C-alpha cells in the first residue's frame, strides 16, 4: 500500500522561497489554502486498484478504481474531467533509497531534553533542521487521526473493501467522514510540541522546518511558524539540497522511517550530520539512526517543551 499526502506551505508572495522558517500572522494563516490528497493503492488478491480522496477548501472528492473502472463522487462533468492537483515534485528522490541501518539500538546514545538544549546552543539556526512526521500531530487539544485511525475510520483496511462499500451505499456519509478529517488538519490549534519548535526557532533564527504532514499545526495558533510541506511545495527537494550545505543537526519528531530518502540524502551530503530523534519508547527507535546519532526518549509533547528553557537566544 502506498499513501501520499499533499499539503500546503506557509509562504508569502513577498518571500516565496525562504530557506528558513519564519513567524506568520493569524491573517496569513487564514489565507493559506486548505488542500490535501491521499491515494491508497492495493495489490495482492484485492479487486480494488486504488481508493483516493481529495480535499480542496470546501470540496470533497472521492475516487475508487477497480481495474479499469473509475468511479467518482460527486459524479459531475467537471469532476470527471478534472485532473488531480497532486504533484509528487519533491516527494521522492530519484535513485535514492530510504536510509536504514542494521546497528543495535543499544549503540545509539540516549540524551535528555536539557542535554539537547546545550547541543542546540552550540550551533547557529542556519545549521539546524527540524523534520516532522505524523507522530507530532496526533496529540494535544485537537489531534488529527493517525494513519491507523484514518484507515479504520474510512474503511481502508483489508484492501479498502470498507471504503468501497461506503462509497457505493452512501458516499455522502463517507464524504462527511473525510470532512471531519479535514477539519482536524486545518483547525487553528497546534500542539505543545509544535509550540516548542516555534520556541526553538525564536531562540535560533534561521532554523528551518521540513514536514511530511498534511496539517497546518506548525502554522496554527500557539506555533505560528512557516514550514516546508514536502508534498506540495514547489521545488521542496531543492530547498533540502540547499539547506544540506550548512546542516549540522537534524531533529526528527514523530518520524518513524525515512520513506522518502531525504534523511539518506542529508547523511550522504553531510556525513558528520547528527540526527536527534524524539521517539516514544525503546521499541520505536527509528532504523535511520546510527551510532553517531542521538535519541530523546518519551512523549514529544512533554519532552520538546523541556528543551526551550535551556536555550540561549541567538542574535542576528
N, C-alpha and C positions, 0 to 999 in steps of 0.2 A: 504494500500500500504506500502510495506517495501522497503527501499533503503539502500543498503550497498555500501560503497566506500572503495577501497583498495589503499593504498598509500605506500610511502617509508620512510625510516629514513635517517638521516644524520650521520650514524655511520661509523666508520672506522674499518678496520680489526685489527688494533693495540689495539683498545679500544671498543670492540663490545657491551659492556653493561654498559655504563656510567649512573650514577644516577644524572647527571646534564647536562645542555645544554652548548655547547662549541662553540667557533668560528671555522668556517671551511673556507677553501681557495676556490678561484674560480676553481682551478683544482679539488678539492674534489666535488664541486657542479657539474661539468661537468661529473664526473664519476658516479653520482647517477643514479640508474635505473629509467626509466620513465614508470611506470606501474600504471594502475588504472582499477577498475572494478565496475560496477554498475548493480544491479538487481532490477527491479520493478515488484513486484508481484501484480496481480489484482484478485479481488474476485467479489462477487455480481453477477450481470447478465452478466458480460463481458465473452465473449467466449475465451478470451486470458488469458492463465495462467500466463505468465510472458514475459517480454522483458528484454534483457540483452545486454550490450556492454562491451567490454574489450579492453583496450589499453595496448600494450606490446611493448615498444620502438616504432618502425615504423609500427607495425602491428595493424590493427583494426579488431576486430571480433564481429559480430552481431549474436544474437541468439533470436529466437522467439519460444515460446512454446504455443501450442493451444491444450489443453487436453493432450493426449499422443503423439502428433505430435511435433517434434522438427525440426526447420529449421535453417540452419547455413549459414552465409556468411562471407568469401568465402567458398563455399562448396567443400573443398578439402579433400582428405582422412585423412591428418594429422589433419585438423580442426575437422573432425567428431570423430576422436579417442582421440583428445587432451582433457585432463581434465583441468578444470579451475584451475588457481593458487590461486583463492580466498581462504583465510583462515580466519575463524572467531575467531581464537585464540585471546583473548583479546578484542573482540568486545562486547561481552555481559558478564555480571557477573551472573553466575548461581544462581538462587534463590533470587536475589536482584532486586527489582523493582525500577524504576526511582523515584527520590525524588520529591515530590510535597507537598507544604504547602497550608494551607487554610487561612492564615492570610491576613488582608487587606494590600494592597500595601503602604498605608499611614504610616504603622508601620515600614517600612524599611527606615533607615536613609539615606538621600542624602548627599554626600560629594563632595568636589571639587577635581580636579586633584592635586592641591597643598597639600590638606589635605592627600590625598593618599600617596604622596611622603613622608610625615612625618611618616605615618604608616610603609611604607617600610623601612625607615631609622631606625626604632625601632627593626627590626629583621635582622637575617642573611640570606644570599642567600639560605642556606640549609633549611630554614623554609618557603621558598616562592615557590609557584607553579603557573604557567600560564596554563590555559586550554582554547584553542581557537576553535571556530566553524566557520561555513561558512560566518558569517557576517563580519569577518575581511578581507576577500579576495575579496569582491565584490565592491571595490572602488580602487582608485589610478590610476596610469598611464595606466596600462594594467589589468583591473579587470577580474575576472573569472565570468562566468554565475552563478547566484544563482540558487537554486533548482527550483524556479518558471520559470525562464528563460530557464533552461535546459529542463524542461518538455514541455514548449511551443515550443521551437525550434526543439525538436526531436519528437514532436507529442505524448508525453507520458501522456497527459491529456485525460480525458474521456475514461478510460480503455485501453489506449495505442493503440486506433484504428488508429490514425495518424501515429504512428511508424510502425505498421504492413503494412499500405497502402504504405508508402515509401519503406519499406523493399521489398514488392512484386513488386512494379513498377520500382524502380531504387535504388537498395541497394548501388550502388556506390556513389550516391549523399548523401544518409544517412550516409555512412561511412565518407564522406568528412566533414559533419557537426560534427561528433564525433571527427575527426581530428582537426577541429577548436577549439573544447572544450579542447582537449589535449594540443594544443599549448598555451592556456590560463593557464592551470595548470602548465606547465613546463617552461614557459618563465622566463628568468633571470631578473625579476623585482619584487621587493617587494613593499609593500605599506607603507605610513608613520606610520601606527600602528605597522606593523611588525618591522620597523626600531626602533621604540620607545621601543619595548620589548627587542630588542638587546641592546639598551642603558641601560635598567634596568639591564640586565644580566652583562654588563660590570661593572656597579657600584656594583652589588650584585652577584659576582661569586658563583656558587653553585645552582643558580636558575635553575629550570627545566621547559620545555615546553611540555605539552601533547596536541596533536591536533587531531581533528576528520577529518581534511581536507585532500583532495587528491592532493593538490597542493604543490609546492616547494617554496612558498613565504617566509617561515621562513629561508630557505637556500639560497634564491636568493640574488642578488646584492642589497646592501643597508642594508641588515639584516645580512646574512651570519652566522647564528647560527643553530645548530642541534636541531631537535625536535623529540619526540617520537610520531610517527604516529600510532594511536591506531588500525588502520585497518589491518596493515600488520606486524608490529613489533613483532617478536617472543618474547613471554613472556611479552607483554606490561602490562598486569594487574599485573604481579609480580613486575614490576617497580613502578606502582601506589601503591601497597601494601607497598613496602619498603619506598617510599617517605612519606607515610602517618604517619610514626613513628614520624617524626620531624615537620610535616607541621603545620604552624600557620596561614598563609594567603594563600587563593586560589583566584587568579584573573581570572575571566572568561571574555572573549572577543568574541563577535559575537556568543554566545552560548545561544540559546533560550530555551532549555529544557535539562533535564538530561535523554536522551533517552537510555543511556547505564547503568545507575545505578552507575556510578563512583562517582558522587557527593554524592549520598546516602551512598556509602561505606566510603568515606572520612569523612563525617559527623558522621557516626556511630563509626568509629575508633577514631576520634578526635572531640568529642562533642564541644570543645571550638574553633574549627576552624572557622575563619571568612571568609566568601565569599565576595569579592568585585566584583560586576558585572558592566561592561561597557555596557550600553543599551541606545538605541537611544531616546526613549520617555517614558513618564509615562505609556503609553499603552503597551509597550513592556517589562516591567519589568518581568523577568522570575519567574516562580512559584516554583523554587527550593530554593528561599531565605526565611529566617525567620527574626524575629525581631532583631536578633543579627548580621545580615548581613548588607552590605552597597551597595549603588548604586552610580555610576558616570553617570549622565545623559548627553546625547549628542553624537555626531558623534565620534566614537572611533579614526577615522583618525585625528581628531583635539584634542581630549581630552588626548589620551595617550601620544603624544609628550610633553604635558604640564607637565607630571609627571617628566620627566628626569632631567630638570634643577635643581629641588629641591633635588636631591639625593646626598648623601654623599658617596663617593667611599669607599667600604669596602676592607680591605686588608686581604689577607690570609696568 
